[in-house]
Amino acid sequence: MADIKVPELAESITEGTIAEWLKNVGDQVTKGEDVVELETDKVNVQISAEDEGVLQEIKRQEGDTVEVGEIIAVLGSGSGAAANTDNDSAATEQGSQKQDDSGSAADESPQPAASESNDDSGRTVASPAARKMAREQGIDLSAVQSKDPLGRVRPEDVKAHSEQPKQSSSQTASGSQSQKQPAEQSDSKPVERVKMSRRRQTIANRLVAAQHNAAMLTTFNEVDMTNIMELRKRRKDTFLEKHDVKLGFMSFFTKAVVGALKAFPNLNAEIQGDELLLKKYYDIGIAVSAKEGLVVPVVRDADKRDFAGIEKEIGDLGTKARDNKLTLKELQGGSFTITNGGVFGSLWSTPILNAPQVGILGMHTIKTRPVAIDNERMENRPMMYIALSYDHRIVDGSEAVSFLAKVKELVEDPETLLLEG
């Protein structure tokens, strides 16, 4: 017998939510094999078995909140394959006996008995894929009709259930009835109630806390992107050929932010009690939109990387974020954050601080607009609005405005930025 426990995750993470069991009761588990996926405030992590054996008991179900060190499953000795064969044979024999007794035709869909559709704990037996689909759609697995002779709920059963007409209030489960609001009872308009993921709840709480705990203010400027776009056009092919990565805008803005942080170090700080912690390193967080919400992986030592190194790191972190493969280490720390709402078409916004940081730069979409070159000339130029949100408790307005002006100056002179870093 061996226990499967929630391991130590990170200093700031003490609990998580079981997202999906990757093994079922009776399955053979080898040492080091992933058994369960755990959703934390920052990333999803897979918990692997430290021993080998048969998954004998699952103590906590999908959706349950568990703490570090808690026992969530038990491994026993024996052969999982043999156990499954015995169970399947017994269930098949029981199903055949019921069909013989009732005289049901072979082409009728059998109705699973309670012993077939539920395990010993009363939990509906379902494939991991079916559980994930049901969880995402807010469907109670116990209400899903299975077409499997053994009562195992599969993804196609969940899909069929989701396509059925909504039941009346008298037919819904008592848990659903208790959640109904008076507005839903008196109004026949369709609604859908979806539980927020753990990460979405954390994001919501952190954003609200940032606005409550900091004296947040935003200042704006605009950048003429003519020079940087011309430079990229001239150098993009040779850059790609040499470094095997495209030359994008993010590396220019990352380098410009590092230069501005060196000139105005209070933007690269945080408040700890009654002290100001000035950071002498430049770990720049890059906000990335992922399925479960915004995450901010960190480009470490951005001041020591060249443009190709920054572009490669941002590309790798972005891919990991979208594939839900970021590690906790890649999300921790960071001294300043850049967020680019322009990729979604945002023209203007006020980004919210990524606490405990005291500054965040917002980039926006590039729009061609008429710009006054001097008193007599007007030209159409590719322009971008940029925004700096900052903590006014330690950053004065003049300092914030000067910081943003420095970013503008460096971005509009990309040749010097590229050559001198």
C-alpha positions as CSV (number, residue, x, y, z in Angstrom):
1,M,0.0,0.0,0.0
2,A,1.3,3.5,-0.9
3,D,-0.4,6.9,-0.6
4,I,-0.5,9.5,-3.3
5,K,-0.2,12.9,-1.8
6,V,-0.3,16.5,-3.0
7,P,3.4,17.4,-3.2
8,E,5.0,20.7,-2.3
9,L,4.2,23.0,-5.2
10,A,5.7,26.4,-4.5
11,E,6.3,28.6,-1.4
12,S,3.2,30.7,-2.1
13,I,0.9,27.8,-3.2
14,T,-0.7,25.7,-0.4
15,E,-3.6,24.2,-2.2
16,G,-5.1,23.3,-5.6
17,T,-8.1,21.9,-7.3
18,I,-8.3,18.4,-8.8
19,A,-8.8,19.1,-12.5
20,E,-8.7,15.5,-13.9
21,W,-7.8,12.0,-12.8
22,L,-5.6,10.5,-15.5
23,K,-6.0,7.0,-14.1
24,N,-9.1,5.1,-12.9
25,V,-9.6,2.8,-10.0
26,G,-8.1,-0.6,-11.0
27,D,-5.6,0.8,-13.4
28,Q,-2.0,-0.3,-13.2
29,V,0.4,2.6,-12.3
30,T,4.1,2.6,-12.8
31,K,6.6,4.7,-10.8
32,G,6.9,8.2,-12.1
33,E,3.7,8.0,-14.2
34,D,1.3,10.9,-14.1
35,V,-1.9,10.0,-12.1
36,V,-3.8,13.3,-11.7
37,E,-3.8,16.8,-13.0
38,L,-4.0,19.6,-10.3
39,E,-5.0,23.1,-11.1
40,T,-3.3,25.8,-9.0
41,D,-3.7,29.5,-8.9
42,K,-1.0,29.9,-11.6
43,V,-0.5,26.7,-13.6
44,N,-1.8,23.1,-14.0
45,V,0.7,20.5,-12.7
46,Q,0.6,16.7,-13.0
47,I,1.2,14.6,-9.9
48,S,3.1,11.4,-10.6
49,A,3.2,8.2,-8.6
50,E,6.3,7.7,-6.3
51,D,5.6,3.9,-6.3
52,E,4.1,1.4,-8.6
53,G,0.9,-0.7,-8.2
54,V,-2.8,-0.6,-8.8
55,L,-4.8,2.5,-8.2
56,Q,-6.9,1.0,-5.4
57,E,-8.8,4.1,-4.1
58,I,-9.5,7.7,-5.1
59,K,-10.2,9.7,-2.0
60,R,-10.8,13.1,-3.6
61,Q,-12.8,13.8,-6.7
62,E,-12.5,16.2,-9.7
63,G,-13.4,19.7,-8.6
64,D,-12.3,19.1,-5.0
65,T,-9.9,21.6,-3.3
66,V,-7.0,19.8,-1.8
67,E,-4.0,20.9,0.3
68,V,-0.3,20.2,0.1
69,G,0.4,16.9,1.9
70,E,-3.1,15.6,1.7
71,I,-3.7,12.0,0.7
72,I,-5.8,11.9,-2.5
73,A,-5.4,8.3,-3.6
74,V,-4.1,4.9,-2.5
75,L,-2.0,2.5,-4.5
76,G,-2.3,-1.3,-3.8
77,S,-0.4,-4.3,-5.0
78,G,-1.5,-6.6,-7.8
79,S,-2.0,-6.4,-11.5
80,G,-4.2,-3.7,-12.8
81,A,-4.9,-5.5,-16.0
82,A,-6.0,-8.6,-14.2
83,A,-8.2,-6.6,-11.9
84,N,-9.9,-4.9,-14.8
85,T,-10.4,-8.2,-16.7
86,D,-12.0,-9.7,-13.6
87,N,-14.2,-6.7,-13.1
88,D,-15.2,-6.5,-16.8
89,S,-16.0,-10.2,-16.9
90,A,-18.1,-10.0,-13.8
91,A,-20.0,-6.9,-15.0
92,T,-20.5,-8.5,-18.5
93,E,-21.9,-11.7,-16.9
94,Q,-24.2,-9.6,-14.7
95,G,-25.4,-7.6,-17.7
96,S,-26.0,-10.8,-19.7
97,Q,-27.9,-12.4,-16.9
98,K,-30.2,-9.3,-16.6
99,Q,-30.8,-9.4,-20.3
100,D,-31.7,-13.1,-20.2
101,D,-34.1,-12.5,-17.3
102,S,-35.9,-9.6,-18.9
103,G,-36.0,-11.0,-22.4
104,S,-34.6,-7.7,-23.9
105,A,-33.8,-7.7,-27.6
106,A,-30.1,-7.5,-28.5
107,D,-30.5,-4.2,-30.2
108,E,-32.1,-2.4,-27.2
109,S,-30.0,0.0,-25.2
110,P,-29.4,-1.6,-21.8
111,Q,-30.0,0.5,-18.7
112,P,-27.0,0.2,-16.3
113,A,-27.6,-0.9,-12.7
114,A,-26.3,1.2,-9.9
115,S,-23.4,-1.2,-9.3
116,E,-22.4,-0.8,-12.9
117,S,-22.6,3.0,-13.3
118,N,-21.1,3.9,-9.9
119,D,-18.0,2.8,-8.1
120,D,-17.9,1.8,-4.4
121,S,-17.9,5.4,-3.3
122,G,-21.0,6.2,-5.3
123,R,-19.1,8.2,-7.9
124,T,-20.3,7.9,-11.5
125,V,-17.9,5.8,-13.5
126,A,-16.7,7.9,-16.5
127,S,-13.7,8.2,-18.7
128,P,-11.3,11.1,-18.0
129,A,-12.3,12.8,-21.3
130,A,-16.0,12.6,-20.3
131,R,-15.3,14.0,-16.9
132,K,-13.3,16.9,-18.4
133,M,-16.1,17.7,-20.9
134,A,-18.8,17.5,-18.2
135,R,-16.8,19.8,-15.9
136,E,-16.2,22.4,-18.7
137,Q,-20.0,22.4,-19.5
138,G,-21.2,22.3,-15.9
139,I,-22.9,19.0,-16.4
140,D,-23.7,16.6,-13.5
141,L,-22.3,13.2,-14.5
142,S,-24.9,11.4,-12.5
143,A,-27.6,12.8,-14.7
144,V,-25.9,11.6,-17.9
145,Q,-27.5,8.5,-19.6
146,S,-24.8,6.1,-20.6
147,K,-25.1,3.8,-23.7
148,D,-22.2,1.6,-22.5
149,P,-23.4,-1.8,-21.4
150,L,-21.3,-1.5,-18.3
151,G,-22.6,2.0,-17.5
152,R,-19.3,3.9,-18.1
153,V,-20.0,7.5,-19.2
154,R,-18.1,8.4,-22.3
155,P,-17.7,11.8,-24.1
156,E,-20.4,11.0,-26.7
157,D,-22.8,10.5,-23.8
158,V,-22.0,13.9,-22.3
159,K,-22.4,15.5,-25.7
160,A,-25.8,13.9,-26.2
161,H,-26.9,15.0,-22.8
162,S,-25.8,18.6,-23.5
163,E,-27.9,18.6,-26.7
164,Q,-31.1,17.6,-24.9
165,P,-33.7,20.2,-24.2
166,K,-33.4,21.8,-20.8
167,Q,-35.4,20.0,-18.1
168,S,-38.1,21.8,-16.1
169,S,-37.3,23.0,-12.6
170,S,-39.2,20.0,-11.2
171,Q,-36.9,17.6,-13.0
172,T,-33.6,19.2,-12.2
173,A,-31.3,18.0,-9.4
174,S,-31.8,19.5,-6.0
175,G,-28.3,21.0,-6.2
176,S,-29.3,22.9,-9.3
177,Q,-32.5,24.0,-7.6
178,S,-30.7,25.4,-4.6
179,Q,-28.5,27.5,-6.9
180,K,-31.4,29.1,-8.8
181,Q,-31.9,32.8,-8.2
182,P,-35.4,34.4,-8.0
183,A,-34.8,36.1,-11.4
184,E,-34.3,32.7,-13.0
185,Q,-37.5,31.3,-11.5
186,S,-39.7,34.2,-12.6
187,D,-38.1,34.6,-16.0
188,S,-38.1,32.0,-18.8
189,K,-35.2,33.5,-20.6
190,P,-32.3,31.0,-21.1
191,V,-29.2,31.3,-18.9
192,E,-26.2,29.2,-18.3
193,R,-24.4,28.9,-15.0
194,V,-20.7,28.1,-15.3
195,K,-18.4,27.7,-12.3
196,M,-15.3,29.9,-12.5
197,S,-12.1,28.0,-12.8
198,R,-9.7,28.3,-9.9
199,R,-7.3,30.4,-12.0
200,R,-10.0,32.7,-13.2
201,Q,-11.1,33.3,-9.5
202,T,-7.4,34.0,-8.6
203,I,-7.1,36.5,-11.5
204,A,-10.3,38.2,-10.4
205,N,-9.1,38.5,-6.8
206,R,-5.7,39.7,-7.7
207,L,-7.0,42.4,-10.0
208,V,-9.4,43.7,-7.4
209,A,-6.7,43.6,-4.7
210,A,-4.3,45.5,-7.0
211,Q,-6.8,48.4,-7.3
212,H,-7.6,48.3,-3.5
213,N,-4.0,48.1,-2.3
214,A,-2.2,50.6,-4.6
215,A,-2.7,54.2,-5.5
216,M,-3.0,53.3,-9.2
217,L,-2.8,56.1,-11.8
218,T,-2.3,55.9,-15.6
219,T,-0.5,58.3,-17.9
220,F,-0.5,58.1,-21.7
221,N,1.7,59.0,-24.7
222,E,1.9,58.0,-28.4
223,V,4.7,56.5,-30.4
224,D,5.5,57.1,-34.1
225,M,6.2,53.6,-35.4
226,T,7.6,54.7,-38.8
227,N,11.2,54.1,-38.1
228,I,10.8,50.7,-36.3
229,M,8.5,49.4,-39.1
230,E,11.0,50.5,-41.8
231,L,13.8,48.9,-39.8
232,R,11.9,45.6,-39.5
233,K,11.1,45.6,-43.2
234,R,14.8,46.0,-44.1
235,R,16.2,43.5,-41.6
236,K,13.4,40.9,-41.1
237,D,14.7,38.4,-43.7
238,T,18.3,38.5,-42.6
239,F,17.3,38.4,-39.0
240,L,15.1,35.4,-39.5
241,E,17.8,33.6,-41.6
242,K,20.5,34.2,-39.0
243,H,18.5,33.6,-35.8
244,D,15.6,31.4,-36.9
245,V,13.1,33.7,-35.2
246,K,11.1,36.7,-36.5
247,L,11.9,40.2,-35.5
248,G,8.8,41.5,-33.7
249,F,7.8,44.6,-31.9
250,M,8.1,43.1,-28.4
251,S,11.9,42.9,-28.3
252,F,12.1,46.6,-29.1
253,F,9.6,47.6,-26.4
254,T,11.3,45.2,-23.9
255,K,14.7,46.8,-24.5
256,A,13.2,50.3,-24.4
257,V,11.5,49.4,-21.0
258,V,14.8,48.2,-19.6
259,G,16.5,51.4,-20.7
260,A,13.7,53.5,-19.1
261,L,13.9,51.4,-15.9
262,K,17.6,52.1,-15.6
263,A,16.9,55.8,-15.9
264,F,13.9,55.7,-13.4
265,P,14.6,52.9,-10.9
266,N,11.6,53.5,-8.8
267,L,9.5,51.9,-11.5
268,N,11.6,48.7,-10.9
269,A,10.7,48.4,-7.3
270,E,8.1,47.2,-4.8
271,I,6.9,48.2,-1.4
272,Q,7.6,45.8,1.5
273,G,6.1,47.1,4.7
274,D,7.7,50.5,5.3
275,E,10.6,49.8,3.0
276,L,11.2,50.3,-0.7
277,L,12.8,47.3,-2.4
278,L,14.8,48.6,-5.4
279,K,15.5,45.7,-7.8
280,K,18.9,45.7,-9.5
281,Y,17.8,43.1,-12.1
282,Y,15.4,43.3,-15.1
283,D,13.0,40.4,-15.2
284,I,10.2,41.6,-17.5
285,G,6.8,39.9,-17.4
286,I,5.1,39.5,-20.8
287,A,1.3,39.2,-20.4
288,V,-0.1,36.3,-22.6
289,S,-3.7,35.4,-23.2
290,A,-4.3,31.7,-22.5
291,K,-7.5,29.6,-22.4
292,E,-7.9,29.9,-18.7
293,G,-7.1,33.6,-18.6
294,L,-4.2,36.0,-18.7
295,V,-0.9,34.7,-17.5
296,V,2.4,36.6,-17.1
297,P,5.5,34.5,-17.8
298,V,8.8,36.2,-17.1
299,V,11.7,36.9,-19.4
300,R,14.7,36.7,-17.0
301,D,17.6,39.1,-17.3
302,A,16.2,40.9,-20.3
303,D,19.0,43.5,-20.1
304,K,21.6,40.7,-20.8
305,R,19.7,39.2,-23.8
306,D,20.0,40.4,-27.4
307,F,17.0,40.9,-29.6
308,A,17.0,37.4,-30.9
309,G,17.2,36.0,-27.4
310,I,14.2,38.1,-26.2
311,E,12.1,37.1,-29.3
312,K,12.9,33.4,-28.8
313,E,12.1,33.5,-25.1
314,I,8.8,35.4,-25.6
315,G,7.8,32.9,-28.4
316,D,8.6,29.9,-26.2
317,L,6.8,31.2,-23.2
318,G,3.8,32.2,-25.3
319,T,3.6,28.6,-26.8
320,K,3.8,27.1,-23.3
321,A,1.1,29.4,-22.0
322,R,-1.3,28.4,-24.8
323,D,-0.5,24.7,-24.3
324,N,-0.9,25.0,-20.5
325,K,2.7,23.9,-20.0
326,L,4.2,26.8,-18.1
327,T,6.0,25.9,-14.9
328,L,5.6,27.8,-11.6
329,K,9.2,29.1,-11.9
330,E,8.4,30.7,-15.3
331,L,5.6,32.7,-13.7
332,Q,7.2,33.7,-10.5
333,G,9.0,37.0,-9.8
334,G,9.2,39.7,-12.4
335,S,10.1,43.4,-11.8
336,F,7.9,45.1,-14.5
337,T,5.2,43.9,-16.9
338,I,4.4,44.7,-20.5
339,T,0.9,43.9,-21.9
340,N,0.0,44.2,-25.6
341,G,-3.7,44.7,-26.1
342,G,-3.0,45.8,-29.6
343,V,-2.9,42.2,-30.8
344,F,-6.7,42.1,-30.2
345,G,-7.3,45.5,-31.7
346,S,-7.3,47.7,-28.5
347,L,-6.7,51.3,-29.3
348,W,-6.6,52.7,-25.7
349,S,-6.7,51.1,-22.3
350,T,-5.6,51.5,-18.7
351,P,-3.7,48.3,-17.7
352,I,-4.0,47.1,-14.1
353,L,-0.8,46.6,-12.0
354,N,0.6,43.1,-11.6
355,A,1.1,43.3,-7.9
356,P,3.5,43.7,-6.1
357,Q,5.1,45.4,-9.1
358,V,4.6,49.2,-9.3
359,G,4.5,49.7,-13.1
360,I,3.0,48.1,-16.2
361,L,3.3,49.3,-19.8
362,G,0.3,48.9,-22.1
363,M,0.9,48.6,-25.9
364,H,-2.0,49.1,-28.3
365,T,-2.9,48.6,-32.0
366,I,-1.1,50.6,-34.7
367,K,-3.3,53.1,-36.6
368,T,-2.3,55.3,-39.5
369,R,-3.2,58.8,-38.5
370,P,-2.4,62.3,-39.8
371,V,0.5,63.8,-37.8
372,A,1.8,67.4,-37.8
373,I,5.4,67.2,-38.9
374,D,5.9,71.0,-38.4
375,N,3.7,74.1,-38.8
376,E,3.3,73.6,-42.5
377,R,3.4,69.8,-43.2
378,M,1.1,66.9,-42.3
379,E,1.9,63.3,-42.9
380,N,0.1,60.0,-42.4
381,R,2.1,58.0,-39.9
382,P,1.6,54.6,-38.1
383,M,0.9,55.6,-34.5
384,M,0.5,53.6,-31.3
385,Y,-0.9,54.8,-28.0
386,I,1.1,53.6,-25.0
387,A,0.0,53.7,-21.4
388,L,1.8,53.4,-18.1
389,S,-0.1,52.5,-15.0
390,Y,1.9,53.0,-11.8
391,D,1.7,53.0,-8.1
392,H,1.5,56.7,-7.0
393,R,2.6,55.8,-3.5
394,I,6.3,55.6,-4.6
395,V,6.2,56.9,-8.2
396,D,5.6,60.6,-8.7
397,G,3.6,61.8,-11.7
398,S,6.6,63.6,-13.2
399,E,8.7,60.5,-12.9
400,A,6.0,58.4,-14.6
401,V,5.5,60.8,-17.4
402,S,9.3,61.0,-17.9
403,F,9.6,57.2,-17.9
404,L,7.0,56.9,-20.6
405,A,8.6,59.7,-22.6
406,K,11.9,57.7,-22.4
407,V,10.2,54.6,-23.8
408,K,8.8,56.7,-26.6
409,E,12.3,58.2,-27.4
410,L,14.0,54.8,-27.5
411,V,11.3,53.1,-29.6
412,E,11.3,55.9,-32.1
413,D,15.1,55.5,-32.5
414,P,15.3,51.7,-33.1
415,E,18.7,51.8,-34.9
416,T,20.4,53.0,-31.7
417,L,18.3,50.6,-29.6
418,L,19.2,47.7,-31.8
419,L,22.9,48.5,-32.1
420,E,23.5,49.5,-28.4
421,G,20.9,47.4,-26.7
